[in-house]
Amino acid sequence: MRKIVFAALLLACASVQAQFDIGRALDIGRKIVTSDAFKEFTPEQELALGEQLTAGFLGASPLHPDANLQRYVNRVGKWLALHSDRPDLPWTFAVIDTETINAFAMPGGYVIVSSGLLKRLSSESELAGVLSHEIAHVVKKHQLQAIQSAAKGDLASSIGKDLAGDAIARRGGNIAAQEAKTWASGIATDLLKDGFFLRPLDRSMEFEADQLGVVIATRSGYDPYGLVGALEMLAQYKGGGDAASVFSTHPPAADRLAELEKFLPTVERFSGQPQLEGRFRQIVGAAK
């Protein structure tokens, strides 16, 4: 979910009513794409951008101090990622120490989930559903598509290229890893400053990530209804500001459930797979 269930965003930034400035989007766009020189993010760019964005978020909100909880979420997440269509990414999962309810995915395989969300889930299969949704965003490159779409739209009536655009053009899109890191640093700073990742993704992307997330969780051996359980919790939750983030970055849980109902019959036969409530409660409940 965005990212929940997703992609960060961030939990620490969730209380800030960030607005995306269209004027600044032009500046960001010039660094990201030109009318004909930039076709697709290179693998180096994707990884560098995800790393820079994640570092920015983690700098604003602390990791949860319980090492056992961090290991547990990473084990579950990496197991799920192995059953996705991009198993070779350097997948990294982190729990942020905040009561805000949300989860986010960054390009390149970085997934962040809040401790506030974990406390309100009931089983490992629900956690798997949430993480698989975020993994699906990365697999489908939804965040990169959103960045490109915004940049291309803003540049439609613009001409000229900045240095980053020229570098991309000269190399035909093949930027070396070190150059990609330098490029990504500026892009990430602008995107974080303007709250780009606090904006919801297109609803169709969220619905696609829900369906693919169910498939990934099911492939990994979990009850396919884990994500449904997490969404039902969100639909019923009556909390205060701690839930504001997930509701502002995702479509209403009821809408997502309605879409999933059309898809779930395809995985119904796997509904007897484990939910693992006991293991989840033992580890999450013991988190300090």
SEKOL-67922 format. One record per residue: residue number from 1; residue in three letters; x, y, z of N, C-alpha, C, O in turn. Coordinates in steps of 0.05 Angstrom, whole numbers, always signed. Layout:
N
NUM/ALA/X/Y/Z/X/Y/Z/X/Y/Z/X/Y/Z .
...
This chain:
288
1/MET/+17/-23/+0/+0/+0/+0/+17/+24/+0/+32/+25/+19 .
2/ARG/+18/+37/-12/+38/+57/-8/+33/+74/+16/+48/+92/+21 .
3/LYS/+63/+50/-24/+70/+46/-16/+54/+42/+4/+62/+34/+26 .
4/ILE/+7/+47/+60/+11/+19/+57/+9/+18/+31/-1/+32/+14 .
5/VAL/+15/+8/+30/+0/-9/+32/-15/+9/+32/-39/+5/+33 .
6/PHE/+102/+38/+2/+99/+42/-3/+109/+44/+11/+115/+38/+34 .
7/ALA/+116/+67/-22/+122/+70/-24/+117/+88/-16/+133/+107/-18 .
8/ALA/+158/+124/+27/+157/+133/+42/+141/+157/+41/+138/+171/+61 .
9/LEU/+133/+217/+39/+119/+196/+44/+117/+199/+72/+99/+190/+86 .
10/LEU/+137/+212/+79/+145/+197/+100/+130/+202/+125/+116/+221/+130 .
11/LEU/+135/+181/+139/+122/+178/+163/+127/+203/+180/+108/+215/+191 .
12/ALA/+151/+211/+182/+158/+235/+197/+147/+260/+184/+140/+279/+198 .
13/CYS/+145/+259/+158/+136/+282/+143/+105/+282/+140/+94/+301/+129 .
14/ALA/+92/+262/+149/+64/+258/+143/+47/+281/+154/+26/+287/+143 .
15/SER/+55/+293/+176/+39/+314/+188/+42/+340/+173/+26/+358/+177 .
16/VAL/+61/+341/+155/+65/+366/+139/+47/+365/+115/+48/+345/+99 .
17/GLN/+31/+385/+111/+13/+386/+88/+29/+396/+64/+26/+419/+55 .
18/ALA/+46/+378/+53/+63/+386/+30/+47/+388/+5/+30/+371/-1 .
19/GLN/+52/+409/-10/+39/+413/-36/+60/+413/-58/+82/+424/-54 .
20/PHE/+54/+400/-80/+73/+399/-102/+70/+424/-119/+49/+429/-131 .
21/ASP/+92/+439/-120/+92/+464/-135/+98/+459/-164/+119/+449/-171 .
22/ILE/+79/+467/-181/+82/+462/-210/+106/+477/-222/+119/+467/-239 .
23/GLY/+110/+501/-211/+133/+516/-221/+159/+502/-216/+177/+500/-233 .
24/ARG/+162/+491/-191/+187/+477/-185/+188/+451/-200/+210/+440/-204 .
25/ALA/+165/+440/-207/+165/+415/-222/+180/+418/-249/+193/+400/-258 .
26/LEU/+179/+442/-260/+194/+447/-285/+224/+444/-280/+238/+432/-296 .
27/ASP/+233/+455/-257/+261/+453/-251/+269/+424/-247/+290/+415/-256 .
28/ILE/+253/+409/-232/+258/+381/-227/+257/+366/-254/+275/+349/-259 .
29/GLY/+238/+372/-270/+235/+359/-296/+259/+362/-314/+267/+343/-328 .
30/ARG/+270/+386/-314/+293/+391/-331/+317/+373/-324/+333/+366/-341 .
31/LYS/+318/+365/-298/+339/+348/-289/+333/+318/-295/+351/+302/-297 .
32/ILE/+308/+312/-298/+300/+284/-301/+297/+276/-331/+306/+254/-338 .
33/VAL/+285/+293/-347/+278/+284/-374/+279/+307/-393/+273/+330/-386 .
34/THR/+286/+302/-418/+284/+321/-439/+265/+310/-460/+258/+286/-459 .
35/SER/+255/+326/-478/+234/+317/-496/+241/+292/-512/+223/+276/-518 .
36/ASP/+266/+288/-519/+273/+265/-535/+298/+250/-526/+305/+229/-537 .
37/ALA/+312/+260/-505/+337/+248/-497/+334/+226/-476/+351/+209/-473 .
38/PHE/+313/+228/-460/+310/+210/-438/+286/+192/-442/+263/+201/-442 .
39/LYS/+292/+167/-446/+271/+147/-451/+263/+132/-427/+239/+126/-422 .
40/GLU/+282/+125/-410/+276/+108/-387/+299/+110/-367/+322/+114/-375 .
41/PHE/+293/+108/-342/+314/+108/-321/+332/+84/-325/+322/+62/-330 .
42/THR/+358/+89/-324/+376/+66/-325/+376/+52/-298/+366/+63/-278 .
43/PRO/+385/+27/-297/+386/+12/-272/+403/+28/-251/+396/+28/-227 .
44/GLU/+425/+40/-260/+441/+55/-241/+426/+79/-230/+428/+85/-206 .
45/GLN/+411/+92/-247/+395/+115/-237/+374/+107/-218/+370/+119/-197 .
46/GLU/+360/+85/-224/+339/+76/-207/+350/+69/-179/+338/+78/-159 .
47/LEU/+372/+54/-178/+383/+47/-152/+394/+71/-137/+389/+74/-113 .
48/ALA/+407/+89/-151/+418/+113/-138/+396/+131/-128/+398/+142/-106 .
49/LEU/+374/+134/-143/+352/+151/-134/+338/+139/-110/+332/+153/-91 .
50/GLY/+334/+113/-111/+321/+100/-88/+338/+103/-63/+328/+107/-41 .
51/GLU/+364/+99/-66/+383/+102/-43/+382/+130/-31/+381/+133/-7 .
52/GLN/+383/+150/-48/+383/+177/-39/+357/+185/-26/+356/+198/-5 .
53/LEU/+334/+176/-37/+308/+182/-26/+305/+169/+2/+296/+181/+21 .
54/THR/+313/+144/+3/+311/+129/+28/+328/+142/+50/+320/+144/+73 .
55/ALA/+352/+150/+42/+370/+163/+62/+357/+189/+72/+360/+195/+96 .
56/GLY/+344/+203/+54/+331/+228/+63/+309/+223/+82/+306/+238/+102 .
57/PHE/+293/+203/+78/+271/+196/+96/+281/+186/+123/+271/+194/+144 .
58/LEU/+301/+169/+122/+311/+158/+147/+326/+179/+163/+328/+177/+187 .
59/GLY/+335/+200/+149/+347/+222/+164/+327/+239/+178/+333/+253/+197 .
60/ALA/+302/+237/+169/+281/+253/+181/+265/+238/+202/+251/+250/+219 .
61/SER/+266/+211/+202/+251/+195/+221/+268/+171/+229/+279/+158/+212 .
62/PRO/+270/+166/+255/+288/+145/+264/+278/+117/+259/+254/+112/+258 .
63/LEU/+297/+99/+256/+290/+71/+254/+280/+61/+281/+288/+71/+302 .
64/HIS/+263/+41/+280/+254/+29/+306/+279/+16/+318/+294/+2/+304 .
65/PRO/+283/+19/+345/+307/+9/+357/+309/-21/+361/+330/-32/+367 .
66/ASP/+286/-36/+358/+287/-64/+363/+299/-79/+339/+287/-81/+318 .
67/ALA/+324/-89/+343/+338/-103/+321/+324/-128/+312/+324/-135/+288 .
68/ASN/+311/-142/+331/+297/-167/+323/+273/-161/+305/+268/-176/+287 .
69/LEU/+259/-139/+310/+237/-131/+293/+247/-124/+265/+235/-132/+245 .
70/GLN/+269/-110/+264/+280/-103/+238/+288/-128/+222/+283/-130/+198 .
71/ARG/+301/-147/+236/+309/-171/+222/+285/-187/+212/+285/-197/+190 .
72/TYR/+264/-188/+229/+240/-203/+221/+227/-191/+196/+221/-206/+178 .
73/VAL/+223/-165/+196/+210/-152/+173/+228/-156/+148/+218/-159/+126 .
74/ASN/+254/-154/+151/+272/-158/+128/+271/-187/+118/+271/-192/+94 .
75/ARG/+269/-206/+136/+267/-234/+128/+242/-239/+112/+242/-251/+90 .
76/VAL/+220/-229/+122/+194/-232/+108/+196/-218/+81/+188/-230/+61 .
77/GLY/+205/-193/+81/+206/-177/+57/+223/-190/+35/+215/-191/+12 .
78/LYS/+247/-199/+43/+265/-210/+23/+255/-237/+13/+260/-244/-11 .
79/TRP/+241/-252/+30/+229/-277/+20/+208/-271/-1/+207/-285/-22 .
80/LEU/+192/-251/+4/+172/-243/-15/+184/-233/-41/+176/-240/-63 .
81/ALA/+205/-217/-38/+218/-205/-62/+230/-227/-80/+231/-224/-104 .
82/LEU/+239/-249/-68/+250/-271/-84/+229/-283/-102/+236/-295/-122 .
83/HIS/+204/-280/-95/+182/-291/-111/+169/-270/-129/+148/-274/-141 .
84/SER/+183/-247/-132/+173/-226/-150/+188/-228/-176/+206/-246/-179 .
85/ASP/+182/-211/-195/+196/-212/-221/+222/-196/-222/+234/-193/-242 .
86/ARG/+230/-185/-198/+255/-171/-197/+270/-180/-172/+277/-164/-154 .
87/PRO/+276/-206/-170/+289/-216/-146/+317/-207/-141/+328/-209/-119 .
88/ASP/+331/-198/-162/+359/-191/-160/+364/-162/-150/+387/-155/-147 .
89/LEU/+344/-147/-146/+348/-120/-135/+359/-122/-107/+354/-142/-93 .
90/PRO/+374/-102/-97/+384/-103/-70/+362/-95/-50/+364/-74/-37 .
91/TRP/+343/-112/-47/+319/-106/-30/+327/-100/-1/+343/-114/+11 .
92/THR/+316/-78/+9/+320/-70/+37/+294/-62/+49/+279/-46/+37 .
93/PHE/+288/-71/+73/+263/-65/+87/+270/-53/+114/+287/-62/+128 .
94/ALA/+255/-32/+121/+261/-18/+146/+235/-10/+160/+215/-4/+148 .
95/VAL/+236/-12/+187/+213/-4/+203/+220/+23/+216/+241/+26/+229 .
96/ILE/+203/+43/+212/+206/+69/+223/+191/+71/+250/+169/+60/+253 .
97/ASP/+204/+84/+269/+192/+85/+296/+173/+109/+298/+181/+131/+306 .
98/THR/+148/+104/+290/+128/+125/+290/+100/+112/+291/+96/+90/+281 .
99/GLU/+81/+126/+304/+54/+116/+306/+38/+121/+280/+16/+112/+277 .
100/THR/+50/+137/+262/+37/+141/+236/+32/+114/+223/+49/+97/+224 .
101/ILE/+9/+112/+210/+2/+86/+196/+8/+89/+166/-7/+103/+152 .
102/ASN/+28/+76/+157/+34/+77/+129/+57/+58/+122/+71/+48/+139 .
103/ALA/+61/+54/+96/+84/+39/+85/+89/+51/+57/+71/+60/+44 .
104/PHE/+114/+50/+49/+122/+63/+24/+143/+47/+10/+158/+32/+23 .
105/ALA/+145/+51/-16/+166/+38/-32/+182/+59/-46/+170/+78/-57 .
106/MET/+208/+57/-47/+226/+74/-62/+236/+59/-86/+237/+34/-86 .
107/PRO/+243/+73/-107/+255/+59/-131/+279/+42/-122/+294/+49/-104 .
108/GLY/+284/+20/-136/+307/+4/-132/+305/-17/-110/+324/-32/-106 .
109/GLY/+282/-19/-97/+278/-41/-77/+280/-33/-48/+286/-50/-31 .
110/TYR/+274/-8/-42/+274/+2/-14/+245/+4/-5/+229/+18/-17 .
111/VAL/+239/-9/+17/+211/-9/+28/+212/-1/+57/+227/-11/+73 .
112/ILE/+194/+18/+64/+193/+28/+91/+165/+24/+102/+145/+28/+88 .
113/VAL/+163/+14/+127/+137/+9/+139/+138/+21/+167/+159/+20/+180 .
114/SER/+116/+32/+177/+116/+44/+203/+109/+24/+225/+95/+5/+221 .
115/SER/+121/+29/+249/+114/+12/+272/+85/+15/+279/+73/-4/+290 .
116/GLY/+74/+39/+274/+45/+43/+280/+28/+25/+263/+7/+15/+273 .
117/LEU/+35/+19/+238/+20/+1/+222/+24/-28/+232/+4/-43/+234 .
118/LEU/+49/-36/+238/+54/-63/+247/+37/-70/+271/+26/-92/+273 .
119/LYS/+35/-51/+290/+20/-56/+315/-10/-62/+309/-23/-74/+326 .
120/ARG/-20/-53/+286/-48/-56/+281/-54/-79/+262/-77/-85/+255 .
121/LEU/-33/-93/+253/-37/-117/+237/-40/-141/+255/-33/-140/+279 .
122/SER/-51/-163/+245/-58/-186/+262/-42/-211/+256/-42/-230/+271 .
123/SER/-28/-212/+233/-13/-236/+226/+9/-231/+206/+11/-209/+195 .
124/GLU/+26/-251/+203/+48/-248/+184/+37/-247/+155/+49/-234/+138 .
125/SER/+15/-260/+150/+3/-259/+124/-6/-231/+117/-5/-222/+94 .
126/GLU/-16/-216/+137/-24/-188/+132/+1/-171/+127/+1/-154/+109 .
127/LEU/+22/-176/+142/+47/-162/+137/+57/-168/+109/+66/-150/+95 .
128/ALA/+56/-194/+101/+64/-202/+75/+48/-188/+53/+58/-180/+32 .
129/GLY/+22/-184/+58/+5/-170/+39/+13/-141/+36/+14/-131/+13 .
130/VAL/+19/-128/+58/+28/-100/+57/+54/-98/+43/+57/-81/+25 .
131/LEU/+74/-114/+50/+100/-112/+38/+99/-120/+8/+113/-108/-8 .
132/SER/+83/-140/+2/+81/-148/-27/+69/-126/-44/+76/-123/-67 .
133/HIS/+50/-111/-32/+39/-88/-47/+62/-68/-53/+63/-58/-76 .
134/GLU/+79/-63/-34/+101/-44/-39/+121/-56/-58/+131/-41/-76 .
135/ILE/+127/-81/-56/+145/-95/-75/+133/-92/-103/+148/-88/-122 .
136/ALA/+107/-95/-106/+95/-93/-132/+99/-66/-145/+103/-63/-169 .
137/HIS/+98/-44/-128/+103/-18/-139/+131/-16/-151/+135/-4/-172 .
138/VAL/+151/-28/-138/+178/-28/-148/+181/-45/-173/+194/-37/-192 .
139/VAL/+169/-68/-172/+169/-86/-195/+158/-72/-220/+170/-74/-242 .
140/LYS/+136/-58/-217/+124/-44/-239/+135/-16/-245/+127/-3/-263 .
141/LYS/+154/-8/-228/+167/+18/-231/+146/+41/-230/+149/+60/-246 .
142/HIS/+127/+39/-213/+106/+59/-212/+116/+86/-204/+108/+106/-215 .
143/GLN/+134/+87/-185/+144/+113/-176/+160/+127/-198/+157/+151/-202 .
144/LEU/+176/+112/-213/+191/+123/-235/+173/+133/-257/+177/+154/-269 .
145/GLN/+152/+118/-262/+132/+127/-282/+119/+153/-274/+114/+170/-291 .
146/ALA/+113/+155/-248/+100/+180/-239/+118/+204/-241/+110/+225/-249 .
147/ILE/+144/+200/-235/+163/+221/-238/+166/+230/-267/+165/+253/-274 .
148/GLN/+169/+210/-285/+172/+216/-313/+147/+229/-324/+149/+248/-340 .
149/SER/+124/+220/-316/+99/+231/-326/+97/+261/-319/+89/+277/-335 .
150/ALA/+102/+267/-293/+101/+294/-284/+121/+312/-299/+115/+334/-308 .
151/ALA/+145/+301/-302/+167/+317/-315/+160/+322/-344/+163/+344/-354 .
152/LYS/+152/+301/-358/+146/+304/-386/+123/+324/-391/+123/+340/-409 .
153/GLY/+103/+322/-374/+80/+340/-376/+88/+369/-372/+80/+387/-387 .
154/ASP/+106/+374/-353/+114/+401/-347/+133/+412/-368/+136/+436/-372 .
155/LEU/+147/+393/-383/+166/+402/-403/+154/+403/-431/+168/+410/-450 .
156/ALA/+129/+397/-433/+117/+396/-460/+121/+422/-476/+125/+421/-500 .
157/SER/+119/+444/-462/+122/+470/-476/+148/+483/-470/+152/+507/-475 .
158/SER/+167/+467/-459/+193/+478/-451/+214/+470/-471/+212/+448/-483 .
159/ILE/+235/+486/-474/+258/+479/-491/+283/+482/-475/+284/+494/-454 .
160/GLY/+305/+470/-486/+331/+473/-472/+336/+449/-454/+318/+435/-447 .
161/LYS/+362/+446/-448/+371/+423/-431/+391/+434/-411/+406/+452/-416 .
162/ASP/+390/+422/-387/+411/+429/-368/+434/+409/-370/+433/+391/-387 .
163/LEU/+454/+412/-353/+477/+394/-355/+470/+365/-352/+480/+348/-366 .
164/ALA/+452/+359/-333/+444/+331/-329/+431/+320/-354/+436/+297/-362 .
165/GLY/+414/+336/-366/+401/+327/-390/+420/+322/-413/+418/+302/-428 .
166/ASP/+440/+339/-416/+460/+336/-436/+477/+311/-431/+484/+296/-450 .
167/ALA/+483/+305/-406/+499/+282/-399/+484/+256/-407/+495/+237/-418 .
168/ILE/+458/+256/-402/+442/+233/-409/+441/+230/-439/+443/+207/-449 .
169/ALA/+438/+252/-453/+436/+250/-482/+463/+239/-494/+462/+222/-512 .
170/ARG/+485/+250/-484/+511/+241/-495/+516/+212/-492/+529/+199/-508 .
171/ARG/+505/+200/-470/+510/+172/-463/+487/+154/-472/+488/+130/-467 .
172/GLY/+468/+166/-485/+445/+150/-494/+430/+137/-471/+418/+116/-474 .
173/GLY/+431/+150/-447/+417/+140/-424/+434/+122/-406/+425/+114/-385 .
174/ASN/+458/+115/-415/+475/+97/-399/+494/+113/-382/+516/+120/-390 .
175/ILE/+486/+119/-357/+502/+134/-339/+516/+115/-320/+504/+96/-309 .
176/ALA/+542/+120/-315/+557/+103/-297/+547/+106/-269/+533/+125/-263 .
177/ALA/+553/+86/-252/+542/+86/-225/+549/+111/-210/+532/+123/-196 .
178/GLN/+574/+121/-211/+581/+145/-196/+567/+169/-206/+558/+186/-191 .
179/GLU/+565/+172/-233/+550/+194/-244/+521/+193/-236/+508/+213/-231 .
180/ALA/+510/+169/-235/+482/+166/-227/+478/+175/-199/+457/+187/-193 .
181/LYS/+497/+170/-181/+494/+179/-153/+494/+209/-152/+478/+221/-137 .
182/THR/+512/+222/-167/+512/+251/-167/+486/+262/-178/+475/+281/-167 .
183/TRP/+477/+250/-200/+452/+259/-212/+429/+255/-192/+412/+273/-189 .
184/ALA/+428/+232/-179/+405/+225/-162/+405/+243/-137/+383/+249/-127 .
185/SER/+428/+252/-128/+428/+269/-104/+412/+294/-108/+396/+301/-90 .
186/GLY/+416/+307/-130/+400/+332/-135/+371/+326/-139/+354/+341/-129 .
187/ILE/+365/+305/-154/+337/+298/-159/+323/+291/-133/+300/+301/-128 .
188/ALA/+335/+275/-117/+323/+267/-91/+318/+290/-74/+297/+292/-61 .
189/THR/+337/+309/-72/+333/+333/-56/+309/+349/-64/+293/+357/-48 .
190/ASP/+306/+352/-90/+283/+368/-101/+257/+353/-95/+237/+366/-87 .
191/LEU/+256/+327/-100/+232/+312/-96/+223/+312/-67/+199/+314/-61 .
192/LEU/+242/+309/-49/+236/+309/-21/+227/+336/-12/+207/+339/+3 .
193/LYS/+240/+357/-21/+234/+384/-14/+205/+392/-22/+191/+406/-8 .
194/ASP/+198/+382/-45/+171/+390/-56/+149/+370/-49/+126/+373/-58 .
195/GLY/+156/+350/-33/+135/+332/-24/+123/+315/-46/+100/+306/-44 .
196/PHE/+139/+310/-67/+129/+294/-90/+118/+267/-81/+97/+259/-90 .
197/PHE/+133/+254/-63/+125/+227/-55/+103/+227/-34/+94/+205/-25 .
198/LEU/+94/+250/-25/+71/+251/-8/+45/+251/-24/+23/+248/-13 .
199/ARG/+48/+255/-50/+24/+254/-67/+17/+225/-73/+34/+208/-76 .
200/PRO/-9/+219/-75/-17/+192/-81/-10/+185/-110/-10/+202/-128 .
201/LEU/-4/+159/-114/+0/+149/-141/-27/+148/-155/-48/+150/-142 .
202/ASP/-27/+144/-181/-51/+140/-196/-67/+116/-185/-54/+96/-178 .
203/ARG/-93/+119/-183/-109/+97/-172/-105/+71/-186/-105/+50/-174 .
204/SER/-102/+72/-212/-98/+47/-227/-72/+33/-219/-70/+9/-219 .
205/MET/-51/+49/-212/-26/+37/-203/-30/+24/-176/-20/+2/-171 .
206/GLU/-45/+37/-158/-51/+25/-132/-66/-1/-134/-61/-21/-121 .
207/PHE/-86/-1/-152/-102/-25/-156/-85/-48/-168/-87/-71/-160 .
208/GLU/-68/-40/-187/-50/-60/-199/-31/-71/-178/-26/-96/-177 .
209/ALA/-20/-54/-160/-2/-63/-139/-17/-81/-119/-5/-100/-109 .
210/ASP/-42/-76/-114/-57/-94/-96/-59/-122/-108/-54/-141/-94 .
211/GLN/-66/-123/-134/-69/-149/-146/-43/-164/-148/-41/-188/-142 .
212/LEU/-22/-150/-158/+4/-163/-160/+14/-171/-132/+28/-191/-129 .
213/GLY/+9/-154/-112/+17/-160/-85/+5/-185/-75/+18/-201/-61 .
214/VAL/-20/-190/-81/-33/-215/-73/-20/-238/-86/-16/-259/-74 .
215/VAL/-13/-235/-112/+1/-257/-126/+28/-263/-114/+35/-286/-109 .
216/ILE/+43/-242/-107/+70/-246/-96/+68/-260/-69/+83/-279/-63 .
217/ALA/+49/-251/-52/+46/-263/-26/+37/-292/-28/+46/-310/-13 .
218/THR/+19/-298/-47/+10/-325/-52/+32/-343/-62/+35/-366/-52 .
219/ARG/+48/-333/-81/+71/-348/-91/+90/-355/-68/+103/-376/-68 .
220/SER/+92/-338/-48/+111/-341/-26/+101/-359/-5/+115/-365/+15 .
221/GLY/+76/-369/-8/+65/-388/+11/+47/-377/+32/+39/-391/+51 .
222/TYR/+39/-352/+30/+21/-339/+49/-8/-341/+40/-14/-343/+17 .
223/ASP/-25/-339/+60/-54/-337/+54/-58/-312/+36/-50/-290/+44 .
224/PRO/-71/-315/+13/-75/-292/-5/-93/-270/+6/-94/-248/-5 .
225/TYR/-107/-276/+28/-125/-256/+39/-112/-239/+60/-125/-224/+74 .
226/GLY/-85/-240/+62/-71/-223/+81/-75/-194/+76/-80/-178/+94 .
227/LEU/-72/-186/+51/-76/-158/+44/-104/-149/+50/-109/-127/+58 .
228/VAL/-123/-167/+45/-151/-161/+50/-155/-155/+80/-169/-136/+87 .
229/GLY/-142/-171/+97/-144/-166/+126/-133/-139/+133/-145/-125/+150 .
230/ALA/-110/-131/+121/-99/-105/+127/-117/-82/+118/-120/-62/+132 .
231/LEU/-128/-86/+94/-146/-65/+84/-172/-63/+100/-182/-41/+105 .
232/GLU/-182/-86/+110/-206/-85/+127/-200/-70/+153/-217/-56/+163 .
233/MET/-176/-74/+164/-168/-59/+188/-168/-29/+182/-179/-14/+198 .
234/LEU/-157/-21/+160/-157/+7/+153/-184/+18/+148/-190/+41/+156 .
235/ALA/-202/+2/+136/-229/+11/+130/-244/+16/+156/-262/+33/+157 .
236/GLN/-238/+1/+177/-252/+3/+202/-239/+21/+222/-251/+28/+243 .
237/TYR/-214/+29/+217/-199/+44/+237/-211/+72/+241/-217/+86/+222 .
238/LYS/-214/+79/+266/-226/+104/+273/-207/+122/+289/-215/+140/+304 .
239/GLY/-181/+117/+285/-161/+132/+300/-159/+161/+291/-174/+170/+274 .
240/GLY/-140/+175/+303/-138/+204/+297/-117/+210/+275/-117/+197/+254 .
241/GLY/-99/+229/+282/-80/+238/+262/-60/+217/+254/-47/+220/+233 .
242/ASP/-57/+196/+270/-37/+176/+263/-45/+160/+238/-28/+147/+226 .
243/ALA/-70/+162/+229/-78/+148/+205/-80/+167/+181/-86/+158/+159 .
244/ALA/-74/+193/+186/-78/+212/+164/-61/+206/+140/-69/+210/+117 .
245/SER/-36/+196/+144/-18/+192/+122/-28/+171/+102/-28/+176/+78 .
246/VAL/-35/+148/+112/-43/+126/+94/-68/+134/+78/-71/+127/+55 .
247/PHE/-86/+149/+91/-110/+157/+77/-106/+179/+57/-122/+183/+39 .
248/SER/-84/+194/+60/-78/+215/+41/-61/+205/+18/-60/+218/-3 .
249/THR/-47/+182/+21/-29/+172/+0/-40/+148/-14/-27/+138/-33 .
250/HIS/-64/+139/-7/-75/+115/-19/-105/+120/-24/-118/+136/-10 .
251/PRO/-116/+106/-44/-145/+107/-47/-159/+96/-22/-147/+82/-6 .
252/PRO/-185/+103/-18/-199/+92/+5/-198/+62/+6/-200/+49/-14 .
253/ALA/-194/+51/+30/-192/+22/+33/-216/+8/+22/-214/-14/+10 .
254/ALA/-240/+20/+25/-264/+7/+14/-263/+4/-16/-272/-16/-27 .
255/ASP/-252/+24/-29/-249/+23/-59/-229/+1/-67/-234/-13/-86 .
256/ARG/-208/-1/-52/-188/-22/-58/-199/-50/-53/-194/-68/-69 .
257/LEU/-214/-53/-32/-227/-79/-27/-246/-86/-49/-248/-109/-57 .
258/ALA/-262/-66/-58/-281/-72/-80/-267/-81/-105/-277/-99/-119 .
259/GLU/-244/-69/-111/-229/-77/-135/-217/-105/-131/-217/-122/-149 .
260/LEU/-207/-111/-107/-195/-137/-102/-215/-159/-103/-209/-182/-111 .
261/GLU/-240/-153/-96/-261/-174/-97/-264/-186/-124/-270/-210/-127 .
262/LYS/-258/-170/-145/-260/-180/-172/-238/-199/-179/-240/-216/-197 .
263/PHE/-215/-196/-165/-191/-211/-171/-188/-236/-154/-177/-256/-163 .
264/LEU/-197/-235/-129/-192/-256/-110/-201/-284/-118/-188/-303/-110 .
265/PRO/-222/-288/-134/-229/-315/-142/-207/-330/-156/-206/-354/-156 .
266/THR/-188/-315/-168/-166/-329/-182/-146/-341/-163/-130/-358/-171 .
267/VAL/-146/-333/-137/-128/-345/-118/-142/-359/-95/-130/-366/-75 .
268/GLU/-168/-362/-98/-185/-373/-76/-175/-401/-68/-176/-407/-44 .
269/ARG/-165/-416/-87/-156/-444/-80/-132/-444/-61/-126/-465/-50 .
270/PHE/-119/-422/-58/-95/-420/-40/-102/-409/-12/-84/-403/+3 .
271/SER/-127/-406/-7/-136/-392/+18/-128/-408/+43/-130/-397/+65 .
272/GLY/-121/-433/+40/-113/-448/+64/-84/-445/+72/-75/-457/+91 .
273/GLN/-69/-429/+57/-40/-425/+63/-38/-410/+89/-56/-396/+98 .
274/PRO/-14/-412/+102/-11/-401/+130/-15/-371/+133/-10/-356/+115 .
275/GLN/-26/-364/+156/-28/-336/+164/-7/-329/+185/+1/-306/+186 .
276/LEU/+2/-348/+201/+24/-345/+220/+19/-322/+240/+35/-304/+243 .
277/GLU/-4/-323/+253/-11/-303/+273/+7/-304/+297/+16/-284/+307 .
278/GLY/+14/-329/+306/+29/-332/+331/+57/-320/+328/+66/-305/+346 .
279/ARG/+71/-327/+307/+98/-317/+303/+98/-286/+301/+116/-273/+312 .
280/PHE/+79/-276/+287/+77/-246/+283/+73/-233/+310/+87/-214/+317 .
281/ARG/+54/-242/+325/+47/-229/+351/+71/-232/+370/+75/-213/+386 .
282/GLN/+85/-254/+369/+107/-257/+388/+129/-237/+382/+140/-225/+401 .
283/ILE/+135/-233/+357/+157/-214/+350/+149/-185/+352/+163/-169/+364 .
284/VAL/+126/-179/+340/+117/-151/+340/+109/-143/+368/+114/-120/+377 .
285/GLY/+96/-161/+383/+87/-154/+410/+111/-150/+429/+108/-136/+449 .
286/ALA/+133/-163/+423/+157/-161/+441/+175/-138/+433/+194/-132/+448 .
287/ALA/+169/-124/+411/+185/-102/+402/+186/-80/+423/+165/-72/+434 .
288/LYS/+209/-70/+430/+213/-50/+451/+207/-22/+441/+209/-3/+456 .
